Amino acid sequence: SEKEEGSFKKFINNFGVPRSVKEGKTRQLLESALDWYKKRGPIDVDGFADSIKGVLTYGRAVSLSSKIMFLMEPWKILPYDSRAKETLPYKGNEYEVFLKKAWDYQTKNETVIRNTLKSISGMLDILEAPFVGKIEDLKTIRENRFLDKWLWVGEKT
């Protein structure tokens, strides 16, 4: 069922982006995402957003697109989010610009990020243990998820 735990529909709902998807287009969106990923990989979030714009989504759904591509390869994609954009600050709607600003922010705060992750690494090791050997590059996923959450709750400028 589309609403079962672990379903694509549930993923979209949990990430808070269901209103971006046109009614009845969830399955087609998943198929388009899988096809895009097979042909181009997850890196071109802006291109994927443009490819589904108006057909499967209302407008240019960059946030939705980044979260779908994040699902494909979480060690390469940082989710694009309006709250993170406020922290950076960024008012545009281009994933590549957002990503550059996020990496710059990460670089400026590298020491704090590294020390914070180090202080909670034992707890994170426990949480990640079931995924060791099943998901590649858990270290990068850990760092990206931390940055994503920090941007989400960060000081708005």
N, C-alpha and C positions, 0 to 999 in steps of 0.2 A: 504494500500500500504506500501511496505517496507520503502519508503522514507518519509512517513508522519511524521509530528511532533509527538513525543512521541513513535515512533517505535523503535524497537531494533536496526535496521540498522542506524537510525539517532543518537541513543545513541552512538554506536560504532564510527560513524563519528565525532560526537561532542567531544568525548574523544581522538580523534586523533590516533586511533589504527586500522583503517580499513585494512591497508596493511598487518596486521598479519593474517587476515582471508583469507583462500583459496577462490577463485572465486566460487560463487554459494553455499557457505557453511554457510551463515549467519543463515538461519532458523534452520539448523541442529545444529549449535553452540548454539542457544537459547534453543533448545530442550535438548541438552546435559547439559547445565548449569542448567536448571530447574530440570532435573533428578538428577544431582549431588547434588544440593541444598536439594532436598527432602530426599535423602538418607544420605548425610553426613554433610549438613549445609555449611556455607560459610567459615569456618575457614581454611580449608586445601587448600589454594590458590596454593601451589606448586603441590599438588596432582592433582588438576583440570588442571593445566597447563600441567602436564605430560600426563593426560588422553586424551587431545585433540591434543597433539604434533604430527605433521606430518599427522594427519588424517583430522583435520579441520583447522589447522594453519600451517604456515611455521615456523618450529622450536618451541622452548619452549617459548610460549607467556605469560610470567609472568605478564607483565604490563596489557595486555588484560584480563587475568584471574582475576587479582585483581580488575579491574574496573567492571567486570561482577559480581563478588561476592560482591563488594561494592554496586552495584545496588540492590542486594538481601537484604543486611543488613548493611546499611551505619554507624550504630552505632558500628559495630564490625570490619569493614575492613577499613584500610588506603590504598588509592590507591598507587600503586608502580609506580614510574615514573623515567625516566632517569635523569631529572633535579633535582629531590629530592635526587637521589643517589649521584649526584655531591656535594650537600650541606653536606651530612653526613660525609665524603665521603665513597662510597661503589662501588666497581667495579664488584661484583659478580652478580649472577642471581638467588638467592634464596630469596623468599619472607620472610621466617622466620628470616633470618639474617638481611634483610632490616628492618623488623618491629622492631626487638630488637634495632637496631641502632636508628631508629626513636623515639622509646619510651625513650631511653637514652638521646637523643637530647632534647626531650620534658621535661624530668626531669631536665636537666641542665638549661633550659630556662623557668622553671615553673613560676617564678615571672613575667617575662616580658610578657609571654603568658597570665597569669591571669589578669594582669593590662591592657593589650591591649584589651582583650575581655570585661573587665569591662567597659572600656571607650567607647566602641561601642555597648554595650548591648542594649541600647534603639533602635538603628537602626536595630539590629539583631532581636529583639522582633517583630518589625513591619514586617520584611521580613518573619519571621517564623510563624506569627499569623495564616495564612490560614492552616497551617499544625498541629496546636495544636489539640491533640485528634485523629489525623489521622495517624501520624507517631510517633512511640515510641522513647523515649530517645533523644529528640531534643538537649538537653544539650551536650551529648556526640558527636552527629553529628556535632554540632557547633564547639566543641573543635577539633575534628578530621579534619574537613574541614579547620579550621584555620591552624592547623599544616601542612596539605597537601600543602596549598598555601604558607605558610612561607618557607617550604622546597623547594618548586618549584622556589621561587625567592630569596632564601637565598644566603648568601655569599658562594661562591665556595671555597673549601679548597684544 
